[in-house]
Amino acid sequence: MKRTYVPGITDVIVVSDPEEIRTVSAEARFDRDFAGPLPILNWRRIRRMLHVFSVGGNRYPTMQPRPNARRAEAQDELWRRLNLKAEEVKRGPAELEPLADWVRGIGSEEKIGALVQQSVGRLFVPTFTATDESWRAARIVLEAAGSSNILKMFWWRVIGKLERAKALLASMVNGDLAGVNGVSVALHHVVDGLRKMRGIVANPKRRSSMTADEVVDECLFAPNSVVRQAKISGEVGGCPFRRGSLFILKLGSASKGAANRDLVFLNQSWSRCPAEKWVPALLEGVWVRTLATLRDPKAN
């Protein structure tokens, strides 16, 4: 762990060790309450984060605290629902053909965004139809989440660009906040995975030498980082912290390698991603369908 602490200014602890991430993500001392009083830079970081990941003042589920019973109930219900879909999707049903077609190399690089957004959106609304506009909206949310351009983000706020993007996506999933998160944030990790898979398919030697499990493992991408806030003062992993300290869990780097793949979805934590089984199943299903059609062009 690496702590940056200036009293009244900043108090941030970066966690990159997989075991330390598991500890912080599991313990009740660390949560997503995001309450003050806080050092000024902590407050600014949280304020911006909650602005990006909320719609109409309502936080995305990934920003809601552990004790929120409604969040926990909805998270578990979605987890069960997606698990039921996972067994079918991993067999490569016909609905995955557009994704498999793209992985085979057909279609522009940009096309995959809307294809994935539609697949994710239909988990919430069966008739969800992605458009160039809805994909641009998701790109806007992604850029706002990672941008360090203060002037650009201020201008976006003045003209309401980010709010319009989120409002559009919310309207397409009937206001379901988990759905908004899916079609604005979570889908980008699936897009990254399918881009990786397209590269594997384009290399005949790699394509023929890898098992489905190996391909799925290589094509899983975690968020670069997630944030937790200390509810009390204490110590963890030899690092002291204060109430309000921000913990930045570096999932992107820590989740590399099969032994740490649980960190992609934090599936040992209270905040586990409801799609922890569905996303690997989707990747496997696309791989299965891609190879089947490469062997037999008439397979559909």
Contacts in CASP RR format, 6 or more apart in sequence:
PFRMAT RR
TARGET T0000
AUTHOR 0000-0000-0000
METHOD contacts of the structure
MODEL  1
MKRTYVPGITDVIVVSDPEEIRTVSAEARFDRDFAGPLPILNWRRIRRML
HVFSVGGNRYPTMQPRPNARRAEAQDELWRRLNLKAEEVKRGPAELEPLA
DWVRGIGSEEKIGALVQQSVGRLFVPTFTATDESWRAARIVLEAAGSSNI
LKMFWWRVIGKLERAKALLASMVNGDLAGVNGVSVALHHVVDGLRKMRGI
VANPKRRSSMTADEVVDECLFAPNSVVRQAKISGEVGGCPFRRGSLFILK
LGSASKGAANRDLVFLNQSWSRCPAEKWVPALLEGVWVRTLATLRDPKAN
1 13 0 8 1.000
1 14 0 8 1.000
1 15 0 8 1.000
1 17 0 8 1.000
1 20 0 8 1.000
1 236 0 8 1.000
1 237 0 8 1.000
1 238 0 8 1.000
1 239 0 8 1.000
2 13 0 8 1.000
2 14 0 8 1.000
2 16 0 8 1.000
3 11 0 8 1.000
3 12 0 8 1.000
3 13 0 8 1.000
3 14 0 8 1.000
3 239 0 8 1.000
3 240 0 8 1.000
3 241 0 8 1.000
3 245 0 8 1.000
4 10 0 8 1.000
4 11 0 8 1.000
4 12 0 8 1.000
4 13 0 8 1.000
4 14 0 8 1.000
5 11 0 8 1.000
5 12 0 8 1.000
5 245 0 8 1.000
6 39 0 8 1.000
7 39 0 8 1.000
8 39 0 8 1.000
8 40 0 8 1.000
9 39 0 8 1.000
9 40 0 8 1.000
9 41 0 8 1.000
10 39 0 8 1.000
10 40 0 8 1.000
10 41 0 8 1.000
10 42 0 8 1.000
11 38 0 8 1.000
11 39 0 8 1.000
11 42 0 8 1.000
11 241 0 8 1.000
11 242 0 8 1.000
11 244 0 8 1.000
11 245 0 8 1.000
11 246 0 8 1.000
12 41 0 8 1.000
12 42 0 8 1.000
12 45 0 8 1.000
12 245 0 8 1.000
12 246 0 8 1.000
12 248 0 8 1.000
13 239 0 8 1.000
13 241 0 8 1.000
13 245 0 8 1.000
13 246 0 8 1.000
13 247 0 8 1.000
13 248 0 8 1.000
14 248 0 8 1.000
14 250 0 8 1.000
15 21 0 8 1.000
15 24 0 8 1.000
15 247 0 8 1.000
15 248 0 8 1.000
15 249 0 8 1.000
15 250 0 8 1.000
16 250 0 8 1.000
16 253 0 8 1.000
16 254 0 8 1.000
17 254 0 8 1.000
18 254 0 8 1.000
18 255 0 8 1.000
18 259 0 8 1.000
18 260 0 8 1.000
18 263 0 8 1.000
20 236 0 8 1.000
20 237 0 8 1.000
21 249 0 8 1.000
21 250 0 8 1.000
21 251 0 8 1.000
21 254 0 8 1.000
21 263 0 8 1.000
22 262 0 8 1.000
22 263 0 8 1.000
22 268 0 8 1.000
22 269 0 8 1.000
23 236 0 8 1.000
23 237 0 8 1.000
24 30 0 8 1.000
24 228 0 8 1.000
24 236 0 8 1.000
24 247 0 8 1.000
24 249 0 8 1.000
25 226 0 8 1.000
25 228 0 8 1.000
25 249 0 8 1.000
25 266 0 8 1.000
25 268 0 8 1.000
25 269 0 8 1.000
25 271 0 8 1.000
26 268 0 8 1.000
26 269 0 8 1.000
26 270 0 8 1.000
27 236 0 8 1.000
28 66 0 8 1.000
28 231 0 8 1.000
29 230 0 8 1.000
29 231 0 8 1.000
29 232 0 8 1.000
29 234 0 8 1.000
29 236 0 8 1.000
30 228 0 8 1.000
30 229 0 8 1.000
30 230 0 8 1.000
30 231 0 8 1.000
30 247 0 8 1.000
31 65 0 8 1.000
31 66 0 8 1.000
31 67 0 8 1.000
31 228 0 8 1.000
31 229 0 8 1.000
31 231 0 8 1.000
32 63 0 8 1.000
32 64 0 8 1.000
32 65 0 8 1.000
32 66 0 8 1.000
32 227 0 8 1.000
32 228 0 8 1.000
32 229 0 8 1.000
32 271 0 8 1.000
33 65 0 8 1.000
33 229 0 8 1.000
33 231 0 8 1.000
34 46 0 8 1.000
34 49 0 8 1.000
34 50 0 8 1.000
34 63 0 8 1.000
34 65 0 8 1.000
34 229 0 8 1.000
35 229 0 8 1.000
35 244 0 8 1.000
36 43 0 8 1.000
36 244 0 8 1.000
38 46 0 8 1.000
38 244 0 8 1.000
42 244 0 8 1.000
42 245 0 8 1.000
42 246 0 8 1.000
45 227 0 8 1.000
45 246 0 8 1.000
46 227 0 8 1.000
46 229 0 8 1.000
46 246 0 8 1.000
48 153 0 8 1.000
49 63 0 8 1.000
49 145 0 8 1.000
49 227 0 8 1.000
50 59 0 8 1.000
50 63 0 8 1.000
51 157 0 8 1.000
51 162 0 8 1.000
52 141 0 8 1.000
52 144 0 8 1.000
52 145 0 8 1.000
52 162 0 8 1.000
53 59 0 8 1.000
53 60 0 8 1.000
53 62 0 8 1.000
53 63 0 8 1.000
53 145 0 8 1.000
53 181 0 8 1.000
53 185 0 8 1.000
54 60 0 8 1.000
54 63 0 8 1.000
55 166 0 8 1.000
55 167 0 8 1.000
55 170 0 8 1.000
55 175 0 8 1.000
55 177 0 8 1.000
55 180 0 8 1.000
56 163 0 8 1.000
58 177 0 8 1.000
59 177 0 8 1.000
60 177 0 8 1.000
60 178 0 8 1.000
60 180 0 8 1.000
60 181 0 8 1.000
60 185 0 8 1.000
61 71 0 8 1.000
61 74 0 8 1.000
61 75 0 8 1.000
61 177 0 8 1.000
61 178 0 8 1.000
61 181 0 8 1.000
62 181 0 8 1.000
62 185 0 8 1.000
62 226 0 8 1.000
62 271 0 8 1.000
64 71 0 8 1.000
65 71 0 8 1.000
66 72 0 8 1.000
66 270 0 8 1.000
66 271 0 8 1.000
72 270 0 8 1.000
74 178 0 8 1.000
75 178 0 8 1.000
75 272 0 8 1.000
75 274 0 8 1.000
78 178 0 8 1.000
78 274 0 8 1.000
79 272 0 8 1.000
79 274 0 8 1.000
79 276 0 8 1.000
81 123 0 8 1.000
82 123 0 8 1.000
82 274 0 8 1.000
82 275 0 8 1.000
82 277 0 8 1.000
82 278 0 8 1.000
83 277 0 8 1.000
83 278 0 8 1.000
85 123 0 8 1.000
85 278 0 8 1.000
85 281 0 8 1.000
86 277 0 8 1.000
86 278 0 8 1.000
86 280 0 8 1.000
86 281 0 8 1.000
87 281 0 8 1.000
89 96 0 8 1.000
89 278 0 8 1.000
89 281 0 8 1.000
89 282 0 8 1.000
89 285 0 8 1.000
90 280 0 8 1.000
90 281 0 8 1.000
90 282 0 8 1.000
90 284 0 8 1.000
90 285 0 8 1.000
90 288 0 8 1.000
91 285 0 8 1.000
91 288 0 8 1.000
92 100 0 8 1.000
92 284 0 8 1.000
92 285 0 8 1.000
92 286 0 8 1.000
92 288 0 8 1.000
92 289 0 8 1.000
93 285 0 8 1.000
93 289 0 8 1.000
94 300 0 8 1.000
95 119 0 8 1.000
96 119 0 8 1.000
96 282 0 8 1.000
96 285 0 8 1.000
96 286 0 8 1.000
96 289 0 8 1.000
97 289 0 8 1.000
97 293 0 8 1.000
97 300 0 8 1.000
98 115 0 8 1.000
99 112 0 8 1.000
99 115 0 8 1.000
99 116 0 8 1.000
99 119 0 8 1.000
99 194 0 8 1.000
99 286 0 8 1.000
99 289 0 8 1.000
100 286 0 8 1.000
100 289 0 8 1.000
100 290 0 8 1.000
100 293 0 8 1.000
101 107 0 8 1.000
102 111 0 8 1.000
102 112 0 8 1.000
102 115 0 8 1.000
102 194 0 8 1.000
102 198 0 8 1.000
103 194 0 8 1.000
103 197 0 8 1.000
103 198 0 8 1.000
103 201 0 8 1.000
103 286 0 8 1.000
103 287 0 8 1.000
103 290 0 8 1.000
104 198 0 8 1.000
104 201 0 8 1.000
104 290 0 8 1.000
104 293 0 8 1.000
104 294 0 8 1.000
105 198 0 8 1.000
105 201 0 8 1.000
105 202 0 8 1.000
109 195 0 8 1.000
112 191 0 8 1.000
112 194 0 8 1.000
112 195 0 8 1.000
112 198 0 8 1.000
113 130 0 8 1.000
113 135 0 8 1.000
113 138 0 8 1.000
113 187 0 8 1.000
113 191 0 8 1.000
114 130 0 8 1.000
114 131 0 8 1.000
114 132 0 8 1.000
114 134 0 8 1.000
114 135 0 8 1.000
115 130 0 8 1.000
116 187 0 8 1.000
116 190 0 8 1.000
116 191 0 8 1.000
116 194 0 8 1.000
117 130 0 8 1.000
117 134 0 8 1.000
117 135 0 8 1.000
117 138 0 8 1.000
117 183 0 8 1.000
117 187 0 8 1.000
118 128 0 8 1.000
118 129 0 8 1.000
118 130 0 8 1.000
119 190 0 8 1.000
119 282 0 8 1.000
120 179 0 8 1.000
120 182 0 8 1.000
120 183 0 8 1.000
120 186 0 8 1.000
120 187 0 8 1.000
120 190 0 8 1.000
121 128 0 8 1.000
121 130 0 8 1.000
121 172 0 8 1.000
121 173 0 8 1.000
121 179 0 8 1.000
121 182 0 8 1.000
121 183 0 8 1.000
122 128 0 8 1.000
123 179 0 8 1.000
123 278 0 8 1.000
124 173 0 8 1.000
124 174 0 8 1.000
124 176 0 8 1.000
124 178 0 8 1.000
124 179 0 8 1.000
124 183 0 8 1.000
125 172 0 8 1.000
125 173 0 8 1.000
125 174 0 8 1.000
128 172 0 8 1.000
128 173 0 8 1.000
128 183 0 8 1.000
130 183 0 8 1.000
133 168 0 8 1.000
134 168 0 8 1.000
134 169 0 8 1.000
134 172 0 8 1.000
134 183 0 8 1.000
136 165 0 8 1.000
137 164 0 8 1.000
137 165 0 8 1.000
137 166 0 8 1.000
137 168 0 8 1.000
137 169 0 8 1.000
137 184 0 8 1.000
138 165 0 8 1.000
138 169 0 8 1.000
138 183 0 8 1.000
138 184 0 8 1.000
138 185 0 8 1.000
138 187 0 8 1.000
138 188 0 8 1.000
140 156 0 8 1.000
140 161 0 8 1.000
140 162 0 8 1.000
140 165 0 8 1.000
141 162 0 8 1.000
141 165 0 8 1.000
141 166 0 8 1.000
141 169 0 8 1.000
141 184 0 8 1.000
141 185 0 8 1.000
142 184 0 8 1.000
142 185 0 8 1.000
142 188 0 8 1.000
144 153 0 8 1.000
144 156 0 8 1.000
144 162 0 8 1.000
145 185 0 8 1.000
147 153 0 8 1.000
156 162 0 8 1.000
165 184 0 8 1.000
166 180 0 8 1.000
166 184 0 8 1.000
169 180 0 8 1.000
169 183 0 8 1.000
169 184 0 8 1.000
170 177 0 8 1.000
170 180 0 8 1.000
172 183 0 8 1.000
173 179 0 8 1.000
173 180 0 8 1.000
173 183 0 8 1.000
178 274 0 8 1.000
186 273 0 8 1.000
186 275 0 8 1.000
189 220 0 8 1.000
189 221 0 8 1.000
189 222 0 8 1.000
189 223 0 8 1.000
189 279 0 8 1.000
190 279 0 8 1.000
190 282 0 8 1.000
190 283 0 8 1.000
192 221 0 8 1.000
193 219 0 8 1.000
193 220 0 8 1.000
193 221 0 8 1.000
193 283 0 8 1.000
194 219 0 8 1.000
194 283 0 8 1.000
194 286 0 8 1.000
196 218 0 8 1.000
196 219 0 8 1.000
196 221 0 8 1.000
197 215 0 8 1.000
197 219 0 8 1.000
197 283 0 8 1.000
197 286 0 8 1.000
197 287 0 8 1.000
197 290 0 8 1.000
200 206 0 8 1.000
200 207 0 8 1.000
200 210 0 8 1.000
200 215 0 8 1.000
200 218 0 8 1.000
200 219 0 8 1.000
201 207 0 8 1.000
201 290 0 8 1.000
201 294 0 8 1.000
207 291 0 8 1.000
210 218 0 8 1.000
212 284 0 8 1.000
212 287 0 8 1.000
212 288 0 8 1.000
213 284 0 8 1.000
215 283 0 8 1.000
215 284 0 8 1.000
215 287 0 8 1.000
216 280 0 8 1.000
216 283 0 8 1.000
216 284 0 8 1.000
216 287 0 8 1.000
217 257 0 8 1.000
217 258 0 8 1.000
217 261 0 8 1.000
219 283 0 8 1.000
220 255 0 8 1.000
220 261 0 8 1.000
220 264 0 8 1.000
220 279 0 8 1.000
220 280 0 8 1.000
220 283 0 8 1.000
221 252 0 8 1.000
221 264 0 8 1.000
222 251 0 8 1.000
222 252 0 8 1.000
222 254 0 8 1.000
222 255 0 8 1.000
222 263 0 8 1.000
222 264 0 8 1.000
222 265 0 8 1.000
223 251 0 8 1.000
223 252 0 8 1.000
224 250 0 8 1.000
224 251 0 8 1.000
224 252 0 8 1.000
225 248 0 8 1.000
225 249 0 8 1.000
225 250 0 8 1.000
225 251 0 8 1.000
225 252 0 8 1.000
226 248 0 8 1.000
226 249 0 8 1.000
226 251 0 8 1.000
226 266 0 8 1.000
226 271 0 8 1.000
227 246 0 8 1.000
227 247 0 8 1.000
227 248 0 8 1.000
227 249 0 8 1.000
228 246 0 8 1.000
228 247 0 8 1.000
228 249 0 8 1.000
229 244 0 8 1.000
229 245 0 8 1.000
229 246 0 8 1.000
229 247 0 8 1.000
230 241 0 8 1.000
230 242 0 8 1.000
230 243 0 8 1.000
230 244 0 8 1.000
230 245 0 8 1.000
230 246 0 8 1.000
230 247 0 8 1.000
231 243 0 8 1.000
231 244 0 8 1.000
232 243 0 8 1.000
233 240 0 8 1.000
233 241 0 8 1.000
233 242 0 8 1.000
233 243 0 8 1.000
234 240 0 8 1.000
234 241 0 8 1.000
234 242 0 8 1.000
235 241 0 8 1.000
241 247 0 8 1.000
251 263 0 8 1.000
251 264 0 8 1.000
251 266 0 8 1.000
252 263 0 8 1.000
254 260 0 8 1.000
254 263 0 8 1.000
255 261 0 8 1.000
255 263 0 8 1.000
255 264 0 8 1.000
262 268 0 8 1.000
264 273 0 8 1.000
264 276 0 8 1.000
265 272 0 8 1.000
265 273 0 8 1.000
265 275 0 8 1.000
265 276 0 8 1.000
265 279 0 8 1.000
266 272 0 8 1.000
266 273 0 8 1.000
267 273 0 8 1.000
267 276 0 8 1.000
273 279 0 8 1.000
292 299 0 8 1.000
293 299 0 8 1.000
293 300 0 8 1.000
END
